[in-house]
Amino acid sequence: MTTTSNFSWELFNKVPIIGIVRNIPMETVKKIAQAYVNAGLTTIEITMNTKDADKIISYLRTNFPELNVGAGTVCTTEDYDKAVKSGAQFIVTPIIDEIVIKKAVQQNIPIFPGAFTPTEIYKAWSLGASAVKVFPATQLGATYIKDVLGPLNIIKLVPTGGVSKENIKSFFQAGATGVGMGSSLLNKKIIANNDFSALETYFKSIVAEIQ
């Protein structure tokens, strides 16, 4: 079986932020997605441990063609198959699972595996990762990204965990290809208030940090 994802690097590079949706119900995700597009964000990830993740991915693919829609927290081939079947255009994992990475590479689906140490990062890259998610980036920050890219400068790094509006610029200055943002982008308080125009404004303020 050969699958080819129609993931757009051009879209991703325009605003290289991956918004991570975890444990948010479908009805709310629909409103978030509209605010997301309005704010100029381009790439969104639904974690597979979210209820109805496959249905959400499928819905977003159908209704928001201007977005790259991917699946996150893909730890097994079962997760992978379910994600691809629902239309995921890219795959993100918190770990290195060689079988999952090789399957994605074989099917031409961009994969961003999670790795932490230079050895893990290099291994993920050599298995064919499109970019490597450095996770968790919380403790070590932008300096770590800069240090790793010293010797491993050909590798595309996407730090995730601990990236915020306050420090996002420093990660790009350190050489990151993109970043992953969960609760620091999908502000729980604003979402709980059902204030999606405020959410859109907040999204725009983060995009402005890297423009």
MDAnalysis code that builds the backbone (N, CA, C; Angstrom):
import MDAnalysis as mda
import numpy as np

u = mda.Universe.empty(633, n_residues=211, atom_resindex=np.repeat(np.arange(211), 3), trajectory=True)
u.add_TopologyAttr("name", ["N", "CA", "C"] * 211)
u.add_TopologyAttr("resid", np.arange(1, 212))
u.add_TopologyAttr("resname", ["MET", "THR", "THR", "THR", "SER", "ASN", "PHE", "SER", "TRP", "GLU", "LEU", "PHE", "ASN", "LYS", "VAL", "PRO", "ILE", "ILE", "GLY", "ILE", "VAL", "ARG", "ASN", "ILE", "PRO", "MET", "GLU", "THR", "VAL", "LYS", "LYS", "ILE", "ALA", "GLN", "ALA", "TYR", "VAL", "ASN", "ALA", "GLY", "LEU", "THR", "THR", "ILE", "GLU", "ILE", "THR", "MET", "ASN", "THR", "LYS", "ASP", "ALA", "ASP", "LYS", "ILE", "ILE", "SER", "TYR", "LEU", "ARG", "THR", "ASN", "PHE", "PRO", "GLU", "LEU", "ASN", "VAL", "GLY", "ALA", "GLY", "THR", "VAL", "CYS", "THR", "THR", "GLU", "ASP", "TYR", "ASP", "LYS", "ALA", "VAL", "LYS", "SER", "GLY", "ALA", "GLN", "PHE", "ILE", "VAL", "THR", "PRO", "ILE", "ILE", "ASP", "GLU", "ILE", "VAL", "ILE", "LYS", "LYS", "ALA", "VAL", "GLN", "GLN", "ASN", "ILE", "PRO", "ILE", "PHE", "PRO", "GLY", "ALA", "PHE", "THR", "PRO", "THR", "GLU", "ILE", "TYR", "LYS", "ALA", "TRP", "SER", "LEU", "GLY", "ALA", "SER", "ALA", "VAL", "LYS", "VAL", "PHE", "PRO", "ALA", "THR", "GLN", "LEU", "GLY", "ALA", "THR", "TYR", "ILE", "LYS", "ASP", "VAL", "LEU", "GLY", "PRO", "LEU", "ASN", "ILE", "ILE", "LYS", "LEU", "VAL", "PRO", "THR", "GLY", "GLY", "VAL", "SER", "LYS", "GLU", "ASN", "ILE", "LYS", "SER", "PHE", "PHE", "GLN", "ALA", "GLY", "ALA", "THR", "GLY", "VAL", "GLY", "MET", "GLY", "SER", "SER", "LEU", "LEU", "ASN", "LYS", "LYS", "ILE", "ILE", "ALA", "ASN", "ASN", "ASP", "PHE", "SER", "ALA", "LEU", "GLU", "THR", "TYR", "PHE", "LYS", "SER", "ILE", "VAL", "ALA", "GLU", "ILE", "GLN"])
u.atoms.positions = np.array([
    [0.834, -1.202, 0.000],
    [0.000, 0.000, 0.000],
    [0.874, 1.259, 0.000],
    [0.703, 2.084, -0.987],
    [1.438, 3.351, -0.952],
    [0.432, 4.474, -0.764],
    [0.696, 5.256, 0.220],
    [-0.140, 6.418, 0.491],
    [0.780, 7.606, 0.296],
    [0.264, 8.693, -0.199],
    [1.081, 9.898, -0.235],
    [0.281, 10.994, 0.423],
    [0.896, 11.621, 1.396],
    [0.190, 12.683, 2.101],
    [0.249, 13.939, 1.253],
    [-0.783, 14.772, 1.348],
    [-0.674, 16.050, 0.645],
    [-0.377, 17.155, 1.643],
    [0.509, 16.844, 2.578],
    [1.005, 17.832, 3.536],
    [1.707, 18.934, 2.751],
    [1.454, 20.190, 3.109],
    [2.088, 21.302, 2.399],
    [3.184, 21.936, 3.255],
    [4.430, 21.756, 2.809],
    [5.549, 22.399, 3.515],
    [5.482, 23.907, 3.350],
    [4.960, 24.328, 2.219],
    [4.838, 25.766, 1.954],
    [3.933, 26.420, 3.005],
    [2.801, 25.756, 3.274],
    [1.878, 26.239, 4.307],
    [2.550, 26.221, 5.671],
    [3.215, 25.113, 5.964],
    [3.871, 24.965, 7.264],
    [4.923, 26.058, 7.472],
    [5.751, 26.280, 6.452],
    [6.838, 27.248, 6.584],
    [6.354, 28.692, 6.704],
    [5.133, 28.918, 6.229],
    [4.551, 30.258, 6.331],
    [4.412, 30.651, 7.810],
    [3.841, 29.743, 8.610],
    [3.717, 29.941, 10.064],
    [4.065, 28.604, 10.718],
    [5.358, 28.380, 11.013],
    [5.783, 27.049, 11.453],
    [5.469, 26.710, 12.920],
    [4.177, 26.798, 13.224],
    [3.697, 26.454, 14.571],
    [2.711, 25.296, 14.428],
    [2.934, 24.231, 15.204],
    [1.971, 23.129, 15.218],
    [1.152, 23.261, 16.498],
    [-0.120, 23.563, 16.346],
    [-1.010, 23.659, 17.506],
    [-1.468, 22.255, 17.891],
    [-1.281, 21.898, 19.166],
    [-1.584, 20.539, 19.606],
    [-2.912, 20.503, 20.357],
    [-3.885, 19.816, 19.763],
    [-5.217, 19.699, 20.357],
    [-5.293, 18.377, 21.115],
    [-5.469, 18.474, 22.428],
    [-5.566, 17.264, 23.248],
    [-6.793, 17.356, 24.155],
    [-7.607, 16.314, 24.119],
    [-8.777, 16.231, 25.010],
    [-9.719, 17.431, 24.915],
    [-9.948, 17.873, 23.682],
    [-10.936, 18.939, 23.466],
    [-12.053, 18.337, 22.621],
    [-13.322, 18.514, 23.031],
    [-14.420, 17.891, 22.270],
    [-14.582, 18.476, 20.859],
    [-15.099, 17.631, 19.994],
    [-15.297, 17.975, 18.575],
    [-15.960, 19.342, 18.362],
    [-17.061, 19.607, 19.066],
    [-17.789, 20.866, 18.843],
    [-16.912, 22.088, 19.121],
    [-16.074, 21.967, 20.142],
    [-15.164, 23.075, 20.483],
    [-14.049, 23.184, 19.453],
    [-13.550, 22.044, 18.996],
    [-12.459, 22.050, 17.994],
    [-12.919, 22.763, 16.719],
    [-14.174, 22.576, 16.352],
    [-14.701, 23.237, 15.143],
    [-14.535, 24.756, 15.256],
    [-14.869, 25.291, 16.448],
    [-14.765, 26.751, 16.655],
    [-13.299, 27.194, 16.733],
    [-12.482, 26.351, 17.370],
    [-11.050, 26.667, 17.459],
    [-10.448, 26.738, 16.052],
    [-10.821, 25.765, 15.217],
    [-10.259, 25.688, 13.860],
    [-10.572, 26.949, 13.058],
    [-11.781, 27.478, 13.239],
    [-12.150, 28.700, 12.514],
    [-11.289, 29.880, 12.973],
    [-11.117, 30.002, 14.285],
    [-10.274, 31.074, 14.833],
    [-8.825, 30.895, 14.364],
    [-8.410, 29.641, 14.278],
    [-7.049, 29.261, 13.873],
    [-6.759, 29.750, 12.456],
    [-7.688, 29.429, 11.552],
    [-7.550, 29.831, 10.145],
    [-7.600, 31.358, 10.019],
    [-8.538, 31.967, 10.732],
    [-8.673, 33.428, 10.674],
    [-7.396, 34.132, 11.117],
    [-6.680, 33.511, 12.056],
    [-5.464, 34.128, 12.597],
    [-4.238, 33.856, 11.722],
    [-4.443, 33.041, 10.670],
    [-3.322, 32.768, 9.763],
    [-2.480, 31.561, 10.139],
    [-2.904, 30.816, 11.165],
    [-2.183, 29.588, 11.517],
    [-2.493, 28.513, 10.478],
    [-1.552, 27.588, 10.278],
    [-1.692, 26.685, 9.132],
    [-1.635, 25.193, 9.447],
    [-1.085, 24.843, 10.614],
    [-0.818, 23.429, 10.872],
    [-1.320, 23.037, 12.255],
    [-2.155, 22.004, 12.294],
    [-2.785, 21.598, 13.560],
    [-2.661, 20.087, 13.752],
    [-2.487, 19.694, 14.995],
    [-2.298, 18.272, 15.327],
    [-3.363, 17.851, 16.338],
    [-4.031, 16.742, 16.054],
    [-5.002, 16.185, 17.002],
    [-4.360, 14.943, 17.611],
    [-4.240, 14.908, 18.929],
    [-3.589, 13.741, 19.533],
    [-4.532, 12.540, 19.515],
    [-3.965, 11.385, 19.271],
    [-4.777, 10.171, 19.135],
    [-5.390, 9.708, 20.454],
    [-4.940, 10.277, 21.585],
    [-5.590, 9.927, 22.850],
    [-6.717, 10.892, 23.201],
    [-7.136, 11.681, 22.198],
    [-8.314, 12.545, 22.340],
    [-9.530, 11.734, 21.908],
    [-10.635, 11.876, 22.607],
    [-11.861, 11.155, 22.243],
    [-12.268, 11.535, 20.807],
    [-12.577, 10.527, 20.005],
    [-13.001, 10.737, 18.607],
    [-11.941, 11.447, 17.757],
    [-10.678, 11.217, 18.083],
    [-9.590, 11.878, 17.334],
    [-9.731, 11.656, 15.836],
    [-10.025, 10.424, 15.439],
    [-10.132, 10.123, 14.004],
    [-11.265, 10.899, 13.346],
    [-12.377, 11.053, 14.056],
    [-13.522, 11.812, 13.503],
    [-13.173, 13.301, 13.398],
    [-12.446, 13.801, 14.390],
    [-12.043, 15.219, 14.365],
    [-11.106, 15.480, 13.183],
    [-10.133, 14.584, 13.001],
    [-9.185, 14.728, 11.879],
    [-9.943, 14.730, 10.556],
    [-10.832, 13.795, 10.436],
    [-11.638, 13.654, 9.229],
    [-12.472, 14.913, 8.963],
    [-13.085, 15.431, 10.015],
    [-13.904, 16.644, 9.896],
    [-13.047, 17.833, 9.441],
    [-11.904, 18.001, 10.087],
    [-11.039, 19.143, 9.748],
    [-10.512, 19.040, 8.318],
    [-10.171, 17.831, 7.908],
    [-9.689, 17.638, 6.534],
    [-10.750, 18.052, 5.521],
    [-11.986, 17.707, 5.805],
    [-13.084, 18.009, 4.880],
    [-13.442, 19.492, 4.881],
    [-13.465, 20.084, 6.084],
    [-13.998, 21.439, 6.208],
    [-12.960, 22.554, 6.235],
    [-11.705, 22.185, 6.433],
    [-10.651, 23.206, 6.479],
    [-9.495, 22.816, 5.569],
    [-9.727, 22.859, 4.242],
    [-8.691, 22.455, 3.295],
    [-7.454, 23.344, 3.353],
    [-7.596, 24.523, 3.991],
    [-6.449, 25.438, 4.077],
    [-5.510, 25.096, 5.236],
    [-5.806, 23.998, 5.937],
    [-4.959, 23.573, 7.055],
    [-4.205, 22.281, 6.751],
    [-3.002, 22.162, 7.314],
    [-2.332, 20.866, 7.419],
    [-2.896, 20.221, 8.688],
    [-3.504, 19.063, 8.563],
    [-4.100, 18.399, 9.730],
    [-3.352, 17.098, 9.996],
    [-2.798, 16.982, 11.200],
    [-2.024, 15.786, 11.522],
    [-2.508, 15.088, 12.767],
    [-1.894, 13.957, 13.049],
    [-2.213, 13.180, 14.248],
    [-0.998, 13.149, 15.157],
    [-1.238, 13.357, 16.450],
    [-0.156, 13.326, 17.423],
    [-0.311, 12.175, 18.403],
    [0.685, 12.024, 19.275],
    [0.702, 10.941, 20.269],
    [0.460, 9.593, 19.580],
    [1.105, 9.406, 18.446],
    [0.994, 8.140, 17.710],
    [2.120, 7.239, 18.228],
    [1.738, 6.225, 19.003],
    [2.753, 5.374, 19.640],
    [2.808, 3.962, 19.071],
    [1.776, 3.575, 18.325],
    [1.706, 2.196, 17.819],
    [1.302, 2.197, 16.351],
    [1.472, 1.059, 15.690],
    [1.042, 0.985, 14.288],
    [-0.484, 1.065, 14.193],
    [-1.176, 0.616, 15.249],
    [-2.649, 0.735, 15.263],
    [-3.048, 2.209, 15.215],
    [-2.403, 3.013, 16.079],
    [-2.661, 4.466, 16.083],
    [-2.367, 5.041, 14.703],
    [-1.230, 4.628, 14.156],
    [-0.784, 5.140, 12.858],
    [-1.818, 4.840, 11.777],
    [-2.238, 3.578, 11.699],
    [-3.194, 3.173, 10.656],
    [-4.518, 3.930, 10.785],
    [-4.969, 4.079, 12.016],
    [-6.229, 4.782, 12.282],
    [-6.110, 6.250, 11.853],
    [-4.956, 6.846, 12.176],
    [-4.721, 8.259, 11.843],
    [-4.707, 8.474, 10.330],
    [-3.984, 7.617, 9.635],
    [-3.853, 7.754, 8.178],
    [-5.194, 7.516, 7.500],
    [-5.909, 6.540, 8.016],
    [-7.228, 6.221, 7.453],
    [-8.193, 7.408, 7.598],
    [-8.033, 8.152, 8.684],
    [-8.935, 9.289, 8.897],
    [-8.488, 10.531, 8.122],
    [-7.325, 10.426, 7.449],
    [-6.885, 11.527, 6.580],
    [-5.747, 12.366, 7.116],
    [-5.107, 11.940, 8.202],
    [-3.989, 12.719, 8.761],
    [-2.914, 12.952, 7.700],
    [-2.474, 14.200, 7.573],
    [-1.468, 14.548, 6.560],
    [-0.048, 14.459, 7.084],
    [0.090, 14.390, 8.408],
    [1.416, 14.190, 9.004],
    [1.224, 13.494, 10.346],
    [2.316, 12.914, 10.845],
    [2.265, 12.113, 12.063],
    [3.296, 12.654, 13.051],
    [2.880, 12.764, 14.315],
    [3.807, 13.192, 15.365],
    [3.791, 12.128, 16.463],
    [4.977, 11.758, 16.937],
    [5.054, 10.763, 18.002],
    [5.814, 11.364, 19.189],
    [5.536, 10.886, 20.413],
    [6.308, 11.387, 21.554],
    [7.610, 10.593, 21.751],
    [7.760, 9.525, 20.968],
    [8.859, 8.574, 21.156],
    [9.407, 8.140, 19.796],
    [10.482, 7.332, 19.844],
    [10.979, 6.729, 18.605],
    [10.430, 5.312, 18.533],
    [9.543, 5.073, 17.580],
    [9.102, 3.711, 17.295],
    [9.519, 3.437, 15.854],
    [10.521, 2.581, 15.695],
    [11.101, 2.377, 14.363],
    [10.081, 1.907, 13.339],
    [9.183, 1.036, 13.765],
    [8.192, 0.474, 12.821],
    [7.276, 1.586, 12.303],
    [6.813, 2.431, 13.231],
    [5.929, 3.535, 12.842],
    [6.664, 4.501, 11.909],
    [7.911, 4.837, 12.258],
    [8.674, 5.788, 11.422],
    [8.876, 5.210, 10.014],
    [9.298, 3.954, 9.957],
    [9.564, 3.332, 8.646],
    [8.307, 3.246, 7.794],
    [7.179, 2.977, 8.453],
    [5.912, 2.872, 7.727],
    [5.546, 4.234, 7.102],
    [5.703, 5.282, 7.895],
    [5.395, 6.630, 7.400],
    [6.313, 7.007, 6.242],
    [7.600, 6.695, 6.391],
    [8.580, 7.012, 5.343],
    [8.213, 6.275, 4.049],
    [7.871, 5.010, 4.219],
    [7.503, 4.174, 3.077],
    [6.258, 4.703, 2.363],
    [5.328, 5.265, 3.142],
    [4.074, 5.764, 2.561],
    [4.125, 7.260, 2.245],
    [5.336, 7.834, 2.327],
    [5.504, 9.262, 2.015],
    [4.653, 10.188, 2.871],
    [4.521, 9.844, 4.142],
    [3.770, 10.707, 5.055],
    [4.765, 11.350, 6.018],
    [4.845, 12.687, 6.046],
    [5.795, 13.338, 6.934],
    [5.605, 12.875, 8.380],
    [6.714, 12.583, 9.039],
    [6.646, 12.144, 10.426],
    [7.646, 12.915, 11.269],
    [7.172, 13.381, 12.412],
    [7.997, 14.132, 13.364],
    [8.071, 13.321, 14.657],
    [9.046, 12.427, 14.765],
    [9.135, 11.608, 15.977],
    [9.721, 12.402, 17.145],
    [9.300, 12.027, 18.336],
    [9.807, 12.677, 19.541],
    [11.136, 12.084, 19.964],
    [12.103, 12.952, 20.276],
    [13.414, 12.512, 20.742],
    [13.948, 13.586, 21.680],
    [14.964, 13.219, 22.471],
    [15.442, 14.169, 23.467],
    [16.955, 14.373, 23.420],
    [17.688, 13.279, 23.466],
    [19.157, 13.400, 23.470],
    [19.678, 13.520, 22.039],
    [20.903, 14.011, 21.870],
    [21.479, 14.085, 20.526],
    [21.473, 12.719, 19.818],
    [21.724, 11.650, 20.568],
    [21.737, 10.307, 19.970],
    [20.355, 9.935, 19.445],
    [19.316, 10.201, 20.262],
    [17.945, 9.898, 19.830],
    [17.550, 10.760, 18.630],
    [17.923, 12.031, 18.685],
    [17.584, 12.955, 17.596],
    [18.216, 12.473, 16.284],
    [19.489, 12.100, 16.366],
    [20.179, 11.621, 15.171],
    [19.576, 10.312, 14.666],
    [19.200, 9.449, 15.590],
    [18.608, 8.167, 15.201],
    [17.273, 8.391, 14.475],
    [16.433, 9.247, 15.047],
    [15.129, 9.536, 14.421],
    [15.323, 10.080, 13.009],
    [16.293, 10.982, 12.868],
    [16.578, 11.596, 11.569],
    [17.073, 10.548, 10.572],
    [17.976, 9.682, 11.039],
    [18.545, 8.686, 10.120],
    [17.524, 7.618, 9.723],
    [16.455, 7.475, 10.518],
    [15.379, 6.544, 10.142],
    [14.447, 7.162, 9.086],
    [14.645, 8.460, 8.832],
    [13.845, 9.108, 7.781],
    [12.856, 10.152, 8.260],
    [12.998, 10.590, 9.516],
    [12.094, 11.625, 10.037],
    [12.147, 12.873, 9.152],
    [10.985, 13.503, 8.965],
    [10.918, 14.741, 8.179],
    [11.475, 15.901, 9.001],
    [11.242, 15.824, 10.295],
    [11.788, 16.764, 11.279],
    [11.709, 16.010, 12.596],
    [12.486, 16.427, 13.579],
    [12.467, 15.725, 14.859],
    [11.876, 16.641, 15.923],
    [10.872, 16.108, 16.603],
    [10.238, 16.848, 17.693],
    [11.120, 16.680, 18.928],
    [11.668, 17.775, 19.423],
    [12.494, 17.687, 20.629],
    [11.555, 17.846, 21.819],
    [11.384, 16.738, 22.537],
    [10.370, 16.721, 23.592],
    [10.886, 15.992, 24.818],
    [10.647, 16.533, 26.011],
    [10.087, 17.867, 26.269],
    [11.181, 18.941, 26.235],
    [10.870, 20.067, 25.629],
    [11.862, 21.145, 25.506],
    [11.793, 22.091, 26.708],
    [10.885, 21.820, 27.631],
    [10.616, 22.705, 28.771],
    [11.855, 23.072, 29.564],
    [12.583, 22.063, 30.037],
    [13.677, 22.309, 30.976],
    [14.894, 22.951, 30.321],
    [15.196, 22.539, 29.089],
    [16.472, 22.945, 28.501],
    [16.386, 24.185, 27.633],
    [15.195, 24.477, 27.135],
    [14.988, 25.726, 26.412],
    [15.739, 25.871, 25.098],
    [15.766, 27.109, 24.609],
    [16.310, 27.417, 23.285],
    [17.811, 27.151, 23.188],
    [18.527, 27.308, 24.294],
    [19.977, 27.091, 24.282],
    [20.310, 25.661, 23.877],
    [19.491, 24.736, 24.350],
    [19.708, 23.325, 24.027],
    [19.585, 23.090, 22.517],
    [18.570, 23.698, 21.906],
    [18.349, 23.566, 20.460],
    [19.591, 24.080, 19.716],
    [20.083, 25.232, 20.150],
    [21.267, 25.832, 19.523],
    [22.480, 24.903, 19.659],
    [22.643, 24.338, 20.848],
    [23.771, 23.439, 21.105],
    [23.707, 22.181, 20.247],
    [22.528, 21.597, 20.146],
    [22.357, 20.363, 19.358],
    [22.622, 20.640, 17.880],
    [22.162, 21.806, 17.412],
    [22.333, 22.138, 15.997],
    [23.773, 22.498, 15.635],
    [24.626, 22.672, 16.643],
    [26.047, 22.904, 16.357],
    [26.597, 21.775, 15.498],
    [26.640, 20.546, 16.041],
    [27.135, 19.425, 15.248],
    [26.097, 18.812, 14.312],
    [24.798, 18.952, 14.652],
    [23.755, 18.266, 13.864],
    [22.953, 19.285, 13.053],
    [23.672, 20.153, 12.365],
    [23.009, 21.291, 11.713],
    [22.130, 20.941, 10.527],
    [22.214, 19.703, 10.021],
    [21.348, 19.351, 8.882],
    [19.960, 18.899, 9.345],
    [19.818, 18.678, 10.659],
    [18.558, 18.122, 11.167],
    [17.549, 19.228, 11.455],
    [16.308, 18.988, 11.030],
    [15.232, 19.945, 11.320],
    [14.662, 19.619, 12.694],
    [14.664, 20.598, 13.582],
    [14.172, 20.373, 14.939],
    [12.894, 21.168, 15.210],
    [11.952, 20.497, 15.885],
    [10.682, 21.126, 16.255],
    [10.506, 20.972, 17.770],
    [11.056, 21.916, 18.554],
    [10.898, 21.822, 20.005],
    [9.425, 21.912, 20.414],
    [9.056, 21.111, 21.376],
    [7.666, 21.022, 21.831],
    [7.665, 20.844, 23.343],
    [6.739, 21.516, 24.008],
    [6.686, 21.439, 25.462],
    [7.483, 22.597, 26.025],
    [6.795, 23.560, 26.598],
    [7.515, 24.700, 27.170],
    [7.703, 25.871, 26.230],
    [7.187, 25.761, 24.997],
    [7.268, 26.904, 24.074],
    [6.078, 27.824, 24.385],
    [6.354, 29.100, 24.602],
    [5.285, 30.036, 24.957],
    [5.397, 31.303, 24.116],
    [4.413, 32.168, 24.271],
    [4.437, 33.447, 23.557],
    [5.695, 34.234, 23.928],
    [6.110, 34.087, 25.193],
    [7.258, 34.837, 25.706],
    [8.592, 34.358, 25.124],
    [8.689, 33.050, 24.854],
    [10.011, 32.546, 24.420],
    [10.053, 32.002, 22.993],
    [8.923, 32.035, 22.288],
    [8.857, 31.402, 20.953],
    [9.940, 31.950, 20.015],
    [10.153, 33.257, 20.070],
    [11.127, 33.887, 19.177],
    [12.530, 33.305, 19.393],
    [12.867, 33.041, 20.661],
    [14.217, 32.535, 20.976],
    [14.466, 31.148, 20.376],
    [13.403, 30.338, 20.255],
    [13.571, 29.014, 19.651],
    [13.901, 29.125, 18.159],
    [13.243, 30.062, 17.484],
    [13.547, 30.258, 16.057],
    [14.929, 30.882, 15.877],
    [15.290, 31.789, 16.782],
    [16.632, 32.391, 16.709],
    [17.710, 31.328, 16.924],
    [17.367, 30.285, 17.697],
    [18.319, 29.202, 17.969],
    [18.421, 28.215, 16.801],
    [17.518, 28.368, 15.805],
    [17.608, 27.524, 14.616],
    [16.511, 26.487, 14.447],
    [15.464, 26.542, 15.306],
    [14.362, 25.582, 15.169],
    [13.660, 25.780, 13.824],
    [13.210, 24.657, 13.243],
    [12.472, 24.691, 11.973],
    [11.007, 25.050, 12.224],
    [10.524, 24.647, 13.395],
    [9.145, 24.919, 13.783],
    [9.036, 24.677, 15.268],
    [7.846, 24.882, 15.826],
    [7.608, 24.556, 17.236],
    [6.254, 23.883, 17.375],
    [6.117, 23.102, 18.434],
    [4.814, 22.539, 18.780],
    [4.322, 23.251, 20.028],
    [3.046, 23.647, 20.031],
    [2.486, 24.347, 21.198],
    [1.132, 23.759, 21.557],
    [0.989, 23.407, 22.824],
    [-0.288, 22.868, 23.293],
    [-1.069, 23.924, 24.030],
    [-1.118, 23.804, 25.371],
    [-1.930, 24.715, 26.183],
    [-1.451, 26.165, 26.132],
    [-0.164, 26.374, 25.765],
    [0.324, 27.763, 25.679],
    [-0.246, 28.475, 24.452],
    [-0.750, 27.705, 23.490],
    [-1.402, 28.288, 22.306],
    [-2.916, 28.195, 22.451],
    [-3.384, 26.990, 22.810],
    [-4.827, 26.768, 22.960],
    [-5.210, 27.111, 24.394],
    [-5.251, 28.404, 24.647],
    [-5.476, 28.932, 25.987],
    [-6.778, 28.411, 26.610],
    [-6.610, 27.565, 27.628],
    [-7.766, 26.884, 28.251],
    [-8.804, 27.851, 28.810],
    [-8.307, 28.938, 29.401],
    [-9.200, 29.899, 30.035],
    [-10.111, 30.565, 28.989],
    [-9.488, 30.995, 27.886],
    [-10.264, 31.661, 26.823],
    [-11.272, 30.667, 26.215],
    [-10.812, 29.430, 25.998],
    [-11.689, 28.408, 25.409],
    [-12.849, 28.083, 26.352],
    [-12.556, 27.995, 27.648],
    [-13.600, 27.712, 28.648],
    [-14.662, 28.812, 28.660],
    [-14.222, 30.044, 28.357],
    [-15.170, 31.172, 28.305],
    [-15.935, 31.242, 26.994],
    [-15.637, 30.298, 26.080],
    [-16.288, 30.295, 24.758],
    [-16.087, 31.589, 23.997],
    [-14.945, 32.243, 24.233],
    [-14.696, 33.522, 23.578],
    [-13.715, 33.313, 22.416],
    [-14.272, 32.931, 21.268],
    [-13.401, 32.543, 20.157],
    [-12.829, 33.726, 19.387],
    [-13.432, 34.914, 19.566],
    [-12.812, 36.084, 18.927],
    [-11.589, 36.495, 19.756],
    [-11.663, 36.313, 21.071],
    [-10.490, 36.590, 21.926],
    [-9.389, 35.568, 21.627],
    [-9.805, 34.334, 21.339],
    [-8.833, 33.285, 21.021],
    [-8.107, 33.629, 19.716],
    [-8.891, 34.097, 18.751],
    [-8.303, 34.499, 17.463],
    [-7.282, 35.629, 17.654],
    [-7.633, 36.602, 18.481],
    [-6.724, 37.714, 18.778],
    [-5.455, 37.203, 19.439],
    [-5.629, 36.257, 20.356],
    [-4.477, 35.673, 21.057],
    [-3.583, 34.913, 20.071],
    [-4.211, 34.132, 19.189],
    [-3.450, 33.407, 18.150],
    [-2.630, 34.400, 17.325],
    [-3.284, 35.495, 16.910],
    [-2.610, 36.491, 16.066],
    [-1.402, 37.097, 16.790],
    [-1.522, 37.275, 18.101],
    [-0.406, 37.865, 18.865],
    [0.793, 36.917, 18.894],
    [0.534, 35.620, 18.865],
    [1.654, 34.650, 18.841],
    [2.278, 34.596, 17.445],
    [1.423, 34.619, 16.426],
    [1.933, 34.620, 15.040],
    [2.821, 35.858, 14.831],
    [2.383, 36.996, 15.393],
    [3.145, 38.249, 15.235],
    [4.553, 38.153, 15.822],
    [4.708, 37.315, 16.845],
    [6.028, 37.148, 17.477],
    [7.082, 36.607, 16.513],
    [6.610, 35.818, 15.517],
    [7.601, 35.181, 14.626],
    [7.575, 35.716, 13.193],
    [6.721, 36.714, 12.959],
    [6.647, 37.228, 11.586],
    [7.785, 38.195, 11.304],
])
